[in-house]
Amino acid sequence: MNPFPDDICGTYSCHGIEPEYDAVDRADVVVDKINQDRGCIVHPYGRSNRQALFAAYDGHGELGDLVSNFCMLQIQDRLEVHPLFEDQVEKAFKDVFVKVDADIPNQVSTHV
């Protein structure tokens, strides 16, 4: 059973337009903007039905959508199985964040 009411769960995407950035700053030309933000709710999480993971990732820059998506998927998978997750959650978060951050350049560059 979902512990969160269906009427408050869902997704939201704010696509839009932005100025074109190239060798010449042409503020009069706009292009579609890719939503670079990602978020997730994972329930149940860890070893408990009373636990959930809520996360938001704010992508920035040319590959921000790829970075935020990679982080969202990797952090939720790695954190849940981290050996310190149950007893030292702060340390587990730090370890996972550092490792995922180190993996970003290799993983994102293969998708370009």
PALO-560298 format. One record per residue (C-alpha): y, x, z. Coordinates in steps of 0.1 Angstrom, whole numbers, plus 5000, padded with zeros to 4 digits. Example, Ala and Ser with C-alpha at 12.3 -4.5 7.8 and 13.67 -1.06 7.14 Angstrom:
BEGIN
4955, 5123, 5078
4989, 5137, 5071
! end
This chain:
BEGIN
5000, 5000, 5000
5034, 5013, 4991
5055, 5018, 5022
5088, 5014, 5002
5100, 4981, 4989
5096, 4979, 4951
5132, 4966, 4947
5146, 4998, 4961
5123, 5023, 4943
5129, 5034, 4907
5147, 5058, 4886
5182, 5061, 4873
5194, 5083, 4844
5230, 5089, 4835
5230, 5101, 4799
5263, 5105, 4783
5285, 5128, 4761
5302, 5161, 4767
5325, 5184, 4747
5308, 5207, 4722
5308, 5243, 4735
5307, 5270, 4708
5326, 5300, 4697
5357, 5279, 4692
5365, 5254, 4720
5366, 5221, 4702
5373, 5195, 4728
5376, 5169, 4700
5339, 5172, 4692
5314, 5156, 4715
5276, 5157, 4716
5249, 5138, 4734
5244, 5151, 4769
5209, 5156, 4782
5204, 5144, 4818
5194, 5176, 4837
5187, 5159, 4870
5153, 5152, 4883
5140, 5135, 4914
5108, 5123, 4929
5092, 5104, 4957
5056, 5114, 4965
5036, 5092, 4989
5013, 5099, 5005
5021, 5135, 5009
5002, 5163, 5027
4973, 5150, 5048
4991, 5119, 5061
4997, 5084, 5049
5028, 5086, 5071
5043, 5114, 5052
5063, 5114, 5020
5083, 5139, 4999
5117, 5129, 4987
5134, 5155, 4964
5163, 5157, 4941
5170, 5186, 4917
5203, 5191, 4900
5200, 5210, 4868
5229, 5231, 4854
5235, 5250, 4822
5219, 5252, 4788
5183, 5249, 4802
5191, 5229, 4833
5167, 5200, 4823
5138, 5224, 4819
5145, 5243, 4852
5149, 5211, 4873
5117, 5196, 4858
5098, 5228, 4864
5110, 5230, 4900
5102, 5193, 4907
5066, 5197, 4896
5059, 5231, 4910
5075, 5226, 4945
5057, 5193, 4952
5023, 5208, 4941
5027, 5242, 4959
5043, 5229, 4991
5015, 5204, 4998
4988, 5231, 4997
5008, 5258, 5014
4988, 5271, 5044
5018, 5268, 5067
5028, 5233, 5056
5014, 5214, 5086
5025, 5238, 5114
5055, 5257, 5100
5071, 5235, 5074
5104, 5254, 5073
5086, 5287, 5065
5064, 5269, 5039
5095, 5255, 5022
5111, 5289, 5021
5080, 5306, 5007
5075, 5280, 4980
5112, 5280, 4970
5113, 5318, 4967
5081, 5318, 4946
5091, 5290, 4923
5125, 5306, 4918
5108, 5339, 4908
5086, 5320, 4883
5115, 5301, 4866
5124, 5328, 4840
5089, 5332, 4827
5080, 5295, 4826
5112, 5281, 4812
5116, 5307, 4785
5081, 5298, 4771
5094, 5262, 4765
5125, 5271, 4745
! end
